[in-house]
Amino acid sequence: MSDDPILYTLETAPPAITALSTRDGRVVGHVDARWGTPDGIWVDQAAGQITWTNMGADWNAPDGTIERARLDGSQHEILVGKGQIVTPKQLAVDQPGGHLYWCDREGMRIMRSALDGTAVEVLLKRGDYPQDMPDYSRQCVGIALDLVNRQIYWTQKGSPKGGIGRIFRMPMAMADGADPADRHDIEILADHLPEPIDLHVFPGSGHLYWTDRGAPPDGNSLNMAHIDRRGLFDRKVILRGLDEGIGLAIDKAEKQAFVSDLGGTIRVVDLETGESRVLRQQSATTGVYLVE
């Protein structure tokens, strides 16, 4: 493996996990994801493991999974499956708290489990599967955790190119006895976005970043806004011209973003200037994860 930071990327055709050097885009690792459509990813470098979501083979059926393997692809196992998820999307992790969090798009839910896939819970339910599935406005897609203030941020993308995307926030802890289908602690932070997808939050600087795969001029873009306890403000577009933008990873110094799209382009973006360069061109790519 390279000494440079490594960007782990999820390719969809064929399904694979491809690790890239962030210096020059060289492939430094490759794992066969075997089936379906992988979407969200987390790499536990210390444990030598990759965990990812798989939307499954049929997006109208509950065949989605959470899967895990060693960095070399060995010990591949399904952590969550057997009809528990429809189409899991971006993956977020509270490692100190011992939980995986994800959005279930067609399932219209936010869910979590223990790191080993046990104790699966529904934290938010936006509709009833399958009858409400055609209502795109209910679909939860991107998710990010603010572990300092114990908040969940997520996107509901709305219809394709529909301009009805939204970003929300709620506490990570659900009140005892609360109904996931009737939570009263939800804030809507942004409305009428083109089609927001993946998220990344920096509570220290008060910044929230997201990709958007909606229509131009503000869709197919990388975006940033300031956040605090009052909400989201000073929203701006950092980069336009993505080809169905999906994956997002940002370095710890908050200097560079790595953005993927379904056109297969992996870009490195200077967050101060908005300038970008192509790191690699590959097959359609969903989630990305940076190991520094």
SVG drawing of the C-alpha trace seen along z (x, -y; Angstrom):
<svg xmlns="http://www.w3.org/2000/svg" viewBox="-49 -34 54 49">
<polyline fill="none" stroke="black" stroke-width="0.4" points="0.0,0.0 1.1,-3.6 2.3,-6.0 -0.1,-8.6 -3.6,-9.0 -5.8,-6.4 -9.2,-7.1 -11.5,-4.0 -14.1,-4.2 -17.2,-2.0 -17.5,-1.1 -20.8,0.3 -20.2,2.1 -18.8,4.5 -19.3,4.0 -15.9,3.4 -14.0,1.5 -11.1,-0.3 -8.4,-2.0 -6.6,-4.9 -3.5,-6.9 -4.6,-10.5 -1.4,-11.8 -1.7,-10.4 -4.8,-8.2 -2.9,-4.9 -4.9,-1.9 -3.3,-0.5 -6.0,2.0 -9.0,3.8 -11.7,5.9 -14.5,7.7 -17.8,6.6 -19.4,9.6 -23.0,8.5 -25.6,5.7 -24.9,2.0 -22.5,0.8 -23.2,-2.7 -21.8,-3.7 -18.4,-2.9 -16.4,-3.0 -12.9,-1.8 -11.6,-0.8 -7.9,-0.9 -6.8,0.2 -9.0,3.3 -8.1,3.9 -11.8,4.0 -14.0,2.4 -17.8,2.1 -20.2,1.0 -23.8,0.8 -25.2,2.7 -28.5,1.5 -29.1,5.1 -30.0,6.4 -33.6,5.2 -34.4,1.7 -38.1,2.6 -37.3,5.5 -35.9,5.6 -32.6,7.3 -30.2,4.6 -27.4,5.5 -24.6,4.2 -21.4,6.1 -17.9,6.4 -14.5,7.8 -10.8,7.6 -8.8,5.0 -7.7,7.8 -11.3,9.0 -11.1,12.0 -13.6,12.9 -16.4,11.3 -19.6,11.5 -23.1,10.0 -23.7,8.1 -27.3,7.0 -29.6,8.5 -32.4,11.1 -35.1,8.6 -34.2,6.0 -33.2,3.2 -34.5,2.2 -31.8,-0.1 -29.1,-1.3 -27.2,-4.4 -24.5,-6.5 -23.0,-4.9 -21.9,-6.9 -20.2,-5.5 -20.1,-6.4 -17.2,-4.2 -16.9,-5.2 -20.6,-4.6 -20.5,-1.3 -23.0,-2.0 -23.3,-2.0 -25.9,-4.5 -27.4,-4.5 -30.3,-5.8 -32.6,-3.3 -33.7,-5.1 -36.7,-3.1 -37.4,-1.9 -37.8,-5.6 -35.9,-5.2 -32.9,-6.1 -31.5,-3.0 -28.6,-1.9 -27.0,1.2 -24.2,2.3 -20.8,2.4 -21.2,6.1 -24.7,5.7 -26.7,6.9 -29.4,4.8 -30.8,3.2 -33.1,0.2 -35.2,-2.2 -34.7,-5.8 -36.8,-7.6 -39.6,-6.3 -40.8,-8.6 -43.3,-6.3 -44.7,-2.7 -42.9,-0.3 -43.9,0.6 -47.0,-1.5 -45.3,-4.9 -42.2,-4.0 -43.2,-5.9 -43.1,-9.2 -39.5,-10.4 -39.9,-13.2 -39.9,-10.6 -36.6,-8.9 -33.7,-9.3 -30.3,-9.2 -27.2,-10.9 -26.3,-10.8 -23.6,-12.5 -23.1,-12.4 -22.1,-15.3 -20.5,-13.4 -19.8,-16.5 -23.3,-17.8 -24.9,-14.3 -26.9,-15.2 -27.8,-13.4 -27.9,-15.2 -29.5,-13.7 -30.8,-14.4 -34.2,-13.6 -33.4,-14.0 -36.9,-14.3 -37.7,-13.4 -34.9,-13.2 -34.1,-16.8 -37.2,-17.8 -35.9,-20.8 -37.6,-19.5 -34.6,-18.2 -34.2,-18.9 -31.6,-18.6 -32.7,-17.8 -31.3,-17.4 -32.3,-15.6 -30.7,-14.3 -28.9,-10.9 -30.7,-9.8 -34.4,-9.0 -36.6,-9.7 -37.8,-6.7 -41.1,-5.5 -40.9,-7.8 -42.4,-6.6 -39.9,-6.7 -42.8,-7.6 -43.8,-10.5 -40.7,-12.3 -41.1,-15.8 -37.4,-16.7 -36.7,-17.2 -35.4,-20.4 -35.6,-21.2 -32.4,-23.1 -32.7,-23.6 -35.6,-23.2 -36.0,-23.3 -32.5,-22.0 -32.0,-20.4 -31.3,-16.8 -28.9,-16.6 -27.1,-13.3 -24.1,-12.6 -23.1,-14.7 -20.1,-15.5 -20.2,-17.6 -17.4,-19.5 -18.8,-20.6 -15.5,-22.3 -15.6,-24.7 -19.4,-24.8 -19.5,-23.6 -21.8,-21.2 -20.8,-19.9 -22.9,-17.9 -23.1,-16.7 -26.1,-17.3 -27.0,-15.3 -29.9,-17.6 -30.2,-19.9 -27.9,-22.8 -27.2,-25.5 -27.0,-24.6 -27.3,-20.8 -24.5,-18.3 -22.4,-20.2 -20.4,-20.3 -21.9,-22.6 -21.1,-24.1 -23.0,-26.0 -22.5,-27.2 -24.4,-25.5 -25.0,-26.2 -27.7,-25.6 -29.9,-28.1 -29.7,-26.2 -28.0,-26.4 -27.0,-29.6 -24.6,-31.2 -25.1,-28.3 -22.7,-28.4 -21.8,-26.2 -18.1,-25.3 -17.9,-23.2 -20.3,-22.7 -20.2,-20.4 -20.4,-16.9 -21.9,-14.0 -24.5,-12.8 -22.5,-13.7 -22.7,-11.2 -19.7,-10.4 -18.0,-12.9 -14.9,-12.7 -13.0,-15.6 -9.6,-15.6 -9.2,-16.3 -7.7,-19.7 -10.8,-20.6 -8.6,-21.7 -9.5,-19.2 -12.7,-17.3 -12.8,-14.1 -16.0,-13.9 -17.2,-11.0 -20.0,-10.8 -21.9,-8.2 -19.8,-9.3 -16.9,-7.6 -14.8,-10.8 -13.0,-11.1 -12.1,-14.7 -9.9,-16.5 -11.4,-19.9 -9.5,-22.7 -12.1,-23.9 -10.7,-27.4 -10.5,-28.2 -13.0,-25.7 -10.4,-24.6 -10.4,-20.9 -8.4,-18.2 -9.3,-14.7 -7.7,-12.1 -9.0,-9.1 -11.6,-8.1 -13.2,-4.7 -16.6,-3.1 -19.7,-4.6 -18.8,-5.4 -20.9,-6.0 -19.5,-6.3 -15.9,-7.2 -14.0,-7.1 -10.6,-8.8 -8.0,-7.1 -5.3,-9.6"/>
</svg>
